[in-house]
Amino acid sequence: MLQTRNGKRTGAAMVKIAVDMLAQGMIDDKTALARIDANKLDELLHPIFDTDALKSTTVLAQGLPASPGAATGQIVFFADEAMKYEKSLLVRIETSPEDLEGMNIAQGILTARGGMTSHAAVVARGMGKCCVSGAGSIKIDYKARTMTMSGKTFSEGDWISLNGSTGEVYEGKVQTMNPGVTGDFGKVMEIADHFTRMNVRTNADTPHDARVAREFGAQGIGLCRTEHMFFEGERIKAMREMILSSDTKGREKALTKLLPYQRADFEGIFEAMEGFGVTVRLLDPPLHEFVPHQQATQKELANEMGISIDMVKNKIADLEEFNPMLGHRGCRLGITYPEITAMQARAIIEAALNLKVKGIDARPEIMVPLVGTVAELKNQADIIRSTAEKVFAEKGMRIDYLLGTMIEIPRAALTADHIATEADFFSFGTNDLTQMTLGYSRDDAGKFLPDYLSKGILKQDPFQVIDQNGVGQLIEMGVTRGRSVKPDLKVGICGEHGGEPSSIEFCDKLGLNYVSCSPFRVPIARVAAAQANIKHRK
């Protein structure tokens, strides 16, 4: 024998070979599971390009593989025009929460800026939608409605194709194929569940996403981002009214309009995940993300509120920050405007009680974001607990709920033993914890991270794989110190690392209770969690 090489095989072939050899008695369950490359399971969950069709395509640009899958469609540059074509691809310099509806309609998303945890990347993964982010070589001209790649100019309506698994952008239409999930896939999941210690939850903001994740085997929701619920129809109007109000009374009036929307959303999500914990993160982003930045929309808002457009513009200017990621957001909003926390807590508790009346087992877990000191958490916890008691008295019944925090600021990990005195659970938000620990903006790091990786300065993108020597030490410290005060403290992670196999292995080693990831990565996480448990507990 002169030479051997690993055989190249698709994800479907990998699963079939392992299951067939198991059925024939050639290998046991553990060996079959060990032969599964968890990352390759992505091929069984998303559309892929026809291999022959790819041979004749031209690669126009290279970005980051932000969300796997294949998509082909006609270019649109504005989210509210995504429905213009039967199959559209949304092309943006970067996306914002205002683009959610268009992102949902489009076949795929391409951005010139942003890393693996940018808004476009995180939202697309949650939707199970193809996305290429941080394609820095493309130039977009919104006014002319054109984009330039590899010296070629493309106009709105032109066809391009995206490979979210490789980050490549192709010219023209490329034929796609639907994934082939067979009974063998289910067998692999069954074996994984047998060996898993850690639970796998999902990051989901809608009942639909929750149902998809549950079908993939998710055991609860580790992150429900409430800010994504504020952008539809009348909701955004009420949200903007709240932001522009000059006093507490005005804000409370606007929040009263938002309450039924929030409550209905939570009812749908709790019902979809019946019997499992649902971690609801209170409002996190800065308020400037919710205000209109186009003059026509500002004028419309001014007319609706009966105020001058100058007042609207002045308020928007007041909300602008030099560094909003480190600015007035997270628990800081709730401390400044306690009525926001009170409204959200009421919506969560009322939703759970309404479902209890129907015989549905809702298990809310209320999470306070961006805590750095125990005093911040106590301030918000007091509001949440007092609001819950008011609702219990009004309804004449109670439900159990947990109250915890997201550990995403280094100081929170360092003082976890203090913070644990006010928390029932910790959830490590590894996206922000990574950028705050390394000092890399997760939205701008795409400009230099490729150089860092190619020159060996970094071995892996820290936004894709947990930096175990740096960020990992803070996670370990947070777990150890938190459980030194509360040995039964529930701990998990809800950053994008929750769906990456080596990061999952690290979490299992630390004894976390669960990892949480986007719905379409749940099967990957289930296999990776089982493999980690086998490795650590031989």
N, C-alpha and C positions, 0 to 999 in steps of 0.2 A: 504494500500500500504506500503510494507516494505522497498523497495529499488528501485532506478532507476539508470540506467547507460546510458551514451551516446552510441547510436548505432554505431558500426563499419561499415564503408561503403567505397567503392572505390570512386575515383574521379568522375568516370562516373555515379555512383549511386547518388552521392551528387548533380551533375548537373541535373540529370533527376528528382529527387524528388522535387527540387526547381522549375523547369520549369513546372512540372505537377501540382503542388499545385497552381502555379500562373495561369495556364490555367483554373483550376477549380474554380478560384475566392476565394480560401481559404486564400491567402496572396497577398500583393501588390508588386510592383516592388522593392521597397526599402527593404522589408523584404526578398524577394527572393535573392537579391544581398547580404544581410547581412548573409545569410545562406551558402554562398560560402566561403570555406577556400581557399584563392587564391593559397597557396602553393600546394594544392592537385591537382590543374589543371595540374601540371607537368606530372601526370599520363596519361593525355590525349594527351601529346605531344611527348612522348618518348616510345621506346620499354620497356616492363617490363618482369620479369621472370614469367614463369608458376608457380603458387602457389604450385601445387602438386609436381612439379619437385624440388622445393626448399627444400621440407621436407627431401629429401634423400641426400642433399649436405653437404659437410664439409667446415666450414669456416676456411680458412688458415691464414688470416691476416685481420687486421682492419686499414683502413686509413681514410682519410677525404672524405666526399661525394662531390667531387669537381665539378662534372657535372653529372646531373641526367640521368637515363636510365639504360639499361641492355645490356651487351655485352659478347659474348663468342667467343673464338678464340685461335689460336696457338701462342705461345710466339715468339716474335722477339725482339732482343736487340738493333738493329741499324735501324734508320729511313730509310736509303736507301735500307733496305731489307724488308720493310713492305709488298711489293708485292709478297714476296716469297710464301705466302700461300693465298688461296682464302679468308679465314677469319683469320686475324692476330690481335694480341694484342701487342701493343708496350710497352715494359717494360724498363724503364730508371731510373737511379738514380735521374736525373732531366732532363727536356727538355730545349732546347734553340731554338731561331728562325731558326737555321739551320735544325731543325727536322720537320719543317712545312709540307713538302710534305709527309713524312711518317706518320705524325699524321693524315693527311687528308685521307690517304689510309686505315689505321688501323681501326678496329671495335671499339676499345677503347684504353685507355691509363692508365698505372699504373706507378706511380713514388714513389721512396723511400723517397724523400725529397720534400719539398714545401708545402705551405699552400693553403688556399682557393683563394688567389689571385696570386699564382705562375704562371709562364708562361704556364705550362701544363693546369692548371685549367681555366685560362682566355681564352686561345685559344680553348680548348675543348668546353667550354660553348658557345663560338661564333659559333663553327661548329655544335652545337647541338649533340656533341659526348660524350659518356660515359667516365668518368674519375674518378679514385681514386688516390688522391695525398697524400704525406706525410705518406705512410705506412712504418713507421720507423723500423718495425720488420723484414722486408725482406732484405736479403743480396744478392747483385748482383755481379757476377764475369764476367765482359765483356770478359776477355781473355778466360775463360773456357766456356763462353756462358751458364751459369747456374744461377739459383736463388734459394735461400733457404727460405722456409716459414714453420713455425711450425715444424722444424726439418726434413722436407722433401725437397729433392733437385729436382728441375725441370729444364729440358734442353730446348734449343731452339726447337720449334716444339710441345712441350707438350701443352695440352689443359687446360686452366683455364677460369674462368668467373668473371666478375666484376659487382658489383652493385653500380652504381654511385649515387644512391639515399640514400644509407646507408653507403657507404665506405667499404663494405665487399668484400673480395676476396675469391672465391670458387674454389674447386678442380674440374677439368674436365669440360665437356660440361654441360650446363644447358639450357634447352629449353626456348626460349624467345617468347613473343607474341607482335604483333604490337598493338599500342594504338587504342582505338575505339572512334574516334571523330564523334559525331553525330550532327544533326541539333539543338539539345538542347544547345550544346556548343556555336553555333552562336547566339542563343537567349540571352544567358548570356552576351556575348560580346556586343550585341546591347543595353542591359539594362545598362551595364557599361558605354558605350559611352554617353548615355543620361545624366548621372549624373557626368561625369568627368569634372573637371576644368583644371587640369594639362595635358599637352600632354605627350605622351610616345614615345620616340625615341629609336633607336637601336644603338648598337656598331657593326659596320660592316666594313670590310676591302676589300670586293670583291663585284662585282655586284650580284653574286649568293646569298651571305648572305643578301644583301640589298633587293633582291626580296623576299626571305623567310620571312624577317621581315615585309615587306610591306603586304604580304599575311596574316600575323598575326595581322595587324592593326597598325604597326609603322607609326608615322607621322614625318619622317625625321631621320637623322643620327646624334647622339650626339657625336660620336667618330669614326673617320676613322683613323686608325694607319698606317701611310705611310711606316714605316720600314718593315712591312710585305710584301711590294711590291718589295723588293729588293733581294729576295732570289731565284728567278726562273731563270734558264738557264743563258743567256748572261747578265742578270741584275747584278748578284752577281759579275761577272767578272769586269764589268764597275765600280761597287761600290768599289771593292777592288783596282782597278786601281786608283780611286779617292783618296782613303785612303793612298795609298803608294806613291802618287805623292809628290814631294818635294817642289813644288811651286804652286802659284795660277794658272798659265797658264796650268800646267799639270792637276790640279783638274778641271778646267773649261772644258778642253778637254774631260775628263771622264764624267763629268756631262752632257755634250752635248749628249753623248750616252744614258744616263739615261732619259733625258727629254722626248723623244717620248713614252717610256714605262709608265712613270708617267702620261703623258697626256692621253694616251689611257685608263689607269686604271680609272682615274678620270671621263672620258667621260662615261664609263660603269656604274660607281657608281651614277653619277649625273642623268643619264637617268633612271636607275632603281628606283631612288627616285624623279622622276620628280615632280616639284611643291612644294617640301618640302625642308627645310634647310638641308644642309650636312656640318657638322663640320669636317674639315680636320686638324688633328694635324700634325704639321711639325715634322721632324725627332727628335726622343726623346732618344733612347738608346745610350750608349757609342759605339764608333767605333770598339772597340775590339770584339764586338759581330759579326761583319761582316767579320773578317779576319780568314783565315784557321789556325787551330791549329794542324793538322796532317802533318807530314813531306812530305808525297807524294803530298798532295794538295799544300803545300808551294812550292815545287819544280816545280810543274806544273805552278803555278802562276808566279814564277821567270822566267821560260822559255817564257811564253807568253809576259811578260813585257820586256824581254831582259836584266834582271838584275840578280845579283847573289842571291843564296838562303840565303846567310848571310845577305844581305841587307833586304830581306824579314823578316828574323828572328829578326833582330835588330829593324825594324819598329814595329813588333808585340810586342816585349819586351817593346818598348817605350809606347805603348798604354795600357799596363797593369796598373791597378790601385789597390790600397789597398782597397778602398771602392767605387767601380764604381757607386753604387746607388746615392752617393753624389758627384760624380766626374764630368768629362768632358762630359756632356750630355745635352739634352734639348736645351734651348735657348743659353746655353754656347757654343754649337757647332756652332750655327748660328752666334754668335758674333765673334768667332775665325775664322770661315770660312763663311763669308757672301755670298759667291757664292753658297753655298748649299741652303740657304734661298731663294736667287734670283731664282735658278732653280725651286724649288718647287712652289714658287709663280707664276712663269711664266706658269708652267704646269697646275696649277689649273685654272688660268684666261683664258688661251688658250683653255682648255677643255670646260669651260662654254661658251665661245664665239663660238666655233665650234658647240656646241649644239644649241645655239641661232639661227645660220644660218639655222639649220634644223627645227626650230620652237619648240624646246624642252626647257622647263622652268627649267634651272639649277640655284640653289640658294646656291653658295658656302659661307662657313663661315670658315675663316682661323684662326687657333688656335695656339698660341705660347706656348710651354710647359715649365714648370719648372721656371716660372718667380718668383722672390722674391723681385725685386725692379722695380719701374716704369721706371727707366733708361734702364733696360734690355728690357722691352717691347717696349719702344720708339725706341731703337736701331733697333730692328727687324721690328717694324711697319714702320719705315722710308724706309727700304729696300723693304718691301712688297708693300707699296703704290707707291714708285717710279717705281718698276718693273711693277706693274699693269698699271700705266700711260704710260709706254713705249709700252706695249702690246696694249693698247687701241689706241694709235697713229698709231701703225703698222697696226692694223686691221681696223681702221676707224670706230669703234663702241665701245660701252661700255656695261657693265652689272653692276648691283648692287652686292656688296659683303659686308660681315661683317668681322671685324677683332677683335679678342678677345684673351683671355688667359685662361689657365687651372690654377685654384687655387689649388695647391697641396703642397705648402710650407707654414708653419704657418705664416711666415712674410708677405706673400702675403695677407692672410686674415686680418692680423693686420693693413696693410696699404692699404686696398682695396679702400679707398676713393681717394688715390693718383693714384693707378693703373687704376681705372675706367676712369680717364681723357684721357687715351689712348685706352680704350677698348669699343667695342660695346656690348660685352657679356662676362660673366664669366661662366666657366664650372668647377665645383668642381671635381677634380680627387681624389675621396675619398680613393682609394687604397693607394696611396703614402701619402696623408694627414694623414691617420690613422697611417702608420708606422713611419712617421716623428714626429707625435704628441706623440704617446705612446713610441716611441723608440723600437718598435718590428720590426724585419726584417720579411717581409711578406713571404720570402722564407724559413726562418729558425724557425719561431715561432711555427711550428708544433711539435718541440721537447719539448716545455714546456707548450703550451696553454692547452693541455688536462689536465694537472695537475692543472692549474689555474682554469679550469672550474669544475673539480671534487671536488676541495677543496673550491670552492665558492669564490675564490679571484676575479674572473670575473664571471658575470652571463651569458654572451654570448660572442662568438668569435667576436671581434671587426672588423674582416675582413669580416664577414658575415652580421652583424647588426651594424648600425652606433652607435658609442659610443656618445650618445646624451649629456652626462655631460661634455665630454672633446672635442672631435672632433666636436660634434654638436654645441658647443659654438663658435668655430672658423667659422663654416659655417654660423651661424646666424650673427656673427659679420661681415663677408665678405659681406653678402647680405645687411645688414643694412647700412654699411659704403659705399658700392659701389653705392647703390641707393640714398644715401644722396647727391651724386654728379650728378648721372644720374638716375632720378626716373623711366625711362623706360628701364633701363638696363636689358637685357635678361639674366636670370640666370637658370642654370640647374646643374645636376650632371651626371657624366659619369662613375663613379667607379662601381664596382660590386654590391654595395648597391642599385643601381638603379632598381634592380629586386626583392628586399626583402621588403615584405609588411610593416613591422613596420618602416623601413627606409623611405619608400615612404610616409607613413603617416606623418613623421617628416618633409619631404620636402614640403608636401602640407601645413602644418601648417605655414611654413616659407614663403609661397607665391612664391615658385619657379615656373618657367614657364614650366619646363619639367623635366622628369627623363629619363635616357638612360640606356638600359640594353642589354644583348645578345639577338639575335633574338628569341630563344625559350623561353625566359622569358617575352616577350612582352605581351602575354595574361594575365599572372599573374600580371604584372605591371598595365595593364588597369583596371583590377578588383580592385586591391588595391588602385589605384588612385581614382576610383569612391567611394569606401567605405570611404576613407579618407575625400573626399569632403563632403559627406553626414554627416559624424561625426562632421566636423569643421564648417559646415554652416547649422545647423538645424534651 
